[in-house]
Amino acid sequence: MAEDPEDPDAPARSGSVKRRALIAGGIAGGAVTALGAGGLAAQDTLRRWWWRLSGSDVPREQGEVDHPGAEWVPASEANYRHANRPRDYAIDRVVIHMPEATYEVTLQVFQDPSHGAASHYVIRSSDGHIAQMARELDVAYHAGNWDYNLRSIGIEHEGWADDPSYLTDVMYESSAELVAGICRRYHIPVDREHILGHNEVPDVARICPGPHWDWDRYMGLLRRASRRQAAG
């Protein structure tokens, strides 16, 4: 399941677990003396509020999706934040998740404002159906690492890490088509440096998508889908 946002500027949420605090930026000792308390306060305010002036109010059409055929099932707005990516932040990673839950429960959890996390997409095991829960231009709290939240798109795949029965052909194929489109939109290289498991995100103690996730098979499907989409 996607992790707590760990946004240093986010308000505390009941039910959220802050495993560590990340402080954006830093000021050398000499600069601290030169700026003084007023300068530091102003800089801190800008750091906390700049994104609200950065295009985060870009118009959104209710129910609009980024992936053709996806169903719009919106997450609670407490579990992501409005942005205008890639203008605000470059998108250069896709993070593969497994929620340790069914498709239906995953949707319910991400719609719960007390959860503090959501991914952009959730894929159903039985038929590969895709729910989009946050727009790609927005920052979903899914990676457990704030820098990776800013730069990535998160995709949950129904199932449990220790149960390979959920890893169906149709789910792999549906995910490959989805990720191929994402990579094409944002010019993301189709390789394992840029397509990674949640367990590979720095400073995150997770096992998902788990030992049964077949990376060789998945990357093969993804490369084929990428070539097919590029050919039109």
C-alpha positions in Angstrom: 0.0 0.0 0.0 1.2 3.5 -0.7 2.9 5.2 2.2 2.4 8.3 4.3 3.3 11.5 2.3 5.9 12.7 4.8 5.5 16.2 3.4 7.3 18.5 5.9 4.7 21.2 5.2 1.5 19.1 5.4 -0.8 19.5 8.4 -0.9 16.7 10.9 -3.6 14.1 10.1 -5.2 11.7 12.5 -4.2 8.2 11.6 -1.1 9.3 9.7 2.2 7.9 10.8 5.2 10.2 10.3 8.2 7.9 10.3 10.6 10.7 9.6 10.6 14.5 8.9 12.2 15.8 5.7 13.2 19.4 5.8 13.4 21.0 2.3 16.5 23.1 1.7 18.9 24.5 4.2 20.8 27.7 4.9 24.4 27.9 5.8 25.3 29.5 9.1 26.6 32.7 7.6 23.4 33.2 5.6 21.4 32.7 8.7 23.2 35.6 10.4 22.7 37.8 7.3 19.0 37.0 6.8 17.9 37.3 10.4 14.7 36.0 11.8 12.5 38.0 9.4 14.3 36.8 6.3 14.2 33.2 7.5 10.4 33.5 8.2 9.8 34.9 4.7 11.9 32.2 3.1 10.0 29.5 5.0 6.7 31.0 4.0 7.7 31.0 0.3 8.9 27.4 0.6 5.5 26.4 2.1 3.3 28.4 -0.3 5.0 28.6 -3.7 3.1 25.6 -5.1 -0.2 27.3 -4.6 0.9 30.0 -7.0 2.6 27.6 -9.5 -0.3 26.6 -11.6 -1.9 24.2 -9.0 -5.2 25.9 -9.8 -5.1 24.7 -13.4 -8.7 23.9 -14.5 -9.8 20.3 -14.1 -12.7 18.7 -15.8 -14.7 16.4 -13.4 -14.1 12.8 -14.3 -11.3 13.5 -16.8 -8.6 10.7 -16.9 -5.1 10.6 -18.3 -5.2 7.0 -19.5 -7.8 6.0 -22.1 -10.3 3.5 -20.7 -9.5 4.2 -17.0 -12.4 4.8 -14.6 -12.2 8.0 -12.5 -12.5 7.0 -8.8 -11.2 10.0 -7.0 -9.1 9.7 -3.9 -9.7 12.0 -1.0 -8.0 15.3 -1.6 -6.4 14.9 1.8 -4.3 12.1 0.3 -2.7 14.1 -2.6 -2.2 17.7 -3.4 -2.9 19.8 -6.5 0.0 20.7 -8.7 0.7 21.3 -12.3 3.3 18.6 -13.2 5.5 18.5 -15.2 5.6 22.3 -15.1 6.0 22.3 -11.3 8.1 19.1 -11.0 9.5 16.9 -13.7 8.0 13.4 -13.8 10.8 10.8 -14.4 9.8 7.7 -12.4 7.0 5.2 -12.1 6.7 3.3 -8.9 5.1 -0.2 -8.8 3.1 -1.0 -5.7 1.1 -3.9 -4.3 -1.4 -2.9 -1.6 -1.7 -6.1 0.4 -5.5 -5.7 -0.2 -8.2 -6.3 -2.7 -9.0 -3.8 -5.4 -12.2 -2.7 -3.6 -10.5 -2.2 -0.3 -7.7 -0.3 -1.8 -10.1 2.2 -3.4 -11.9 2.6 -0.1 -8.7 3.2 1.8 -7.5 5.9 -0.6 -10.9 7.6 -0.4 -10.5 7.8 3.4 -9.1 11.3 4.3 -7.5 9.9 7.5 -5.3 7.5 5.6 -2.9 10.2 4.4 -1.9 8.4 1.2 -3.0 7.4 -2.3 -1.6 6.3 -5.6 -2.5 7.7 -9.0 -3.8 4.3 -10.3 -5.1 1.0 -9.0 -5.3 -2.1 -11.3 -7.7 -5.0 -10.7 -6.3 -8.5 -10.9 -9.2 -10.3 -12.5 -9.6 -8.3 -15.6 -6.9 -5.6 -15.6 -9.5 -2.8 -15.1 -7.8 0.5 -14.2 -9.1 3.1 -11.7 -7.5 6.5 -11.7 -7.6 8.1 -8.3 -5.4 11.2 -8.8 -4.5 13.1 -11.9 -1.0 12.7 -13.2 -0.4 16.5 -12.9 -1.0 16.2 -9.1 1.3 14.9 -6.4 -0.1 11.7 -4.9 1.3 10.6 -1.5 2.4 7.1 -2.4 6.2 6.6 -2.3 7.0 7.2 1.4 9.8 9.6 0.1 8.8 13.2 -0.6 11.3 13.7 -3.4 9.9 10.5 -5.2 6.3 11.7 -4.6 7.1 14.9 -6.4 8.7 13.2 -9.4 6.8 9.9 -9.8 3.5 8.3 -10.7 2.3 5.5 -8.4 0.5 2.4 -9.5 -1.1 -0.2 -7.2 -1.7 -3.7 -8.4 -4.4 -5.7 -6.5 -3.0 -8.4 -4.3 -0.5 -9.6 -1.7 3.2 -9.8 -2.0 3.3 -13.4 -0.9 0.4 -14.6 -3.1 1.4 -15.0 -6.8 -2.2 -15.9 -7.8 -3.1 -12.2 -8.1 -0.4 -11.7 -10.7 -2.6 -12.5 -13.7 -1.6 -12.1 -17.4 -4.3 -9.5 -17.9 -3.1 -7.4 -15.0 0.5 -7.4 -16.2 -0.6 -6.5 -19.7 -2.9 -3.8 -18.6 -0.2 -2.3 -16.4 2.3 -2.4 -19.2 0.0 -0.5 -21.5 -0.6 2.1 -18.8 3.1 2.6 -18.0 4.0 2.7 -21.7 1.6 5.6 -22.1 3.0 7.4 -19.1 6.6 6.9 -20.3 5.6 8.3 -23.7 3.9 11.4 -22.3 6.8 12.4 -20.1 9.7 11.0 -22.1 10.6 8.5 -19.3 13.2 5.9 -20.4 11.7 2.4 -20.3 14.3 0.8 -18.0 14.7 -0.4 -14.5 16.2 2.8 -13.3 13.0 4.7 -14.0 10.5 1.9 -13.5 11.0 0.6 -10.0 9.3 -1.2 -7.2 8.2 0.5 -4.0 10.9 -1.5 -2.2 13.5 0.3 -4.4 12.6 3.8 -3.3 15.4 5.2 -1.1 14.8 5.1 2.6 11.6 3.0 2.4 11.3 -0.3 4.2 8.8 -2.1 2.0 8.6 -5.4 0.2 6.1 -4.5 -2.5 5.5 -5.5 -5.2 7.1 -8.6 -3.7 9.3 -11.6 -4.6 6.8 -13.0 -7.1 6.6 -9.9 -9.3 8.3 -11.0 -12.6 10.3 -8.0 -13.6 11.8 -9.6 -16.7 8.3 -10.5 -18.0 6.9 -7.1 -17.1 9.7 -5.1 -18.7 9.3 -7.2 -21.9 5.6 -6.4 -22.0 6.3 -2.8 -21.3 8.9 -2.5 -24.1 6.5 -4.2 -26.6 3.7 -1.9 -25.5 6.0 1.2 -25.9 7.0 0.2 -29.4 3.4 -0.5 -30.4 2.2 2.9 -29.1 5.1 4.7 -30.8 4.2 3.1 -34.1 0.6 4.4 -33.7 
